[in-house]
Amino acid sequence: MQNINEPQIALCYVRQSGSGKNSQAAIERQQVNILHVSEVLGWEPEWYEDVDEPGIEAAASERLAWEALQERFGAPDVTALVMDDLTRLHRNPDELDALMQTLDEYGIQLITAASMGLVA
């Protein structure tokens, strides 16, 4: 159980396909939305960001920030995984289901800005 005086960390994940001005704007929009969620819920954000190459479907195993984020699962200060929307994680329902089970095992909440209505 987490000590109430310890910071509650939100693992904040940003993922964008492509690069350039439009992609940078999309990354910044995701960051603003995720930061808003973290602030509203009183969590300290810990940022992870992956940018996929245009036109190339990146496998989860190729997302280095996502891999690093997952290594934090089980840490006593981690309370949530926050992203803009679920499509930033997995588009495959089986992979998403496996992630949900893993988060449940560690007692980590899965929060999206979209589900909270906190999107810019």
FENNORBEL-V681802 format. One record per helix or strand. SS is the DSSP state (H for helix, E for strand). FROM is the first residue (numbers start at 1). LEN is the number of residues. Records with the same first field share a line. If there is no record, write none. Layout:
SS=FROM-LEN, FROM-LEN
This chain:
E=9-9, 44-9, 78-6, 109-4
H=21-21, 60-3, 64-7, 86-3, 93-14, 113-4
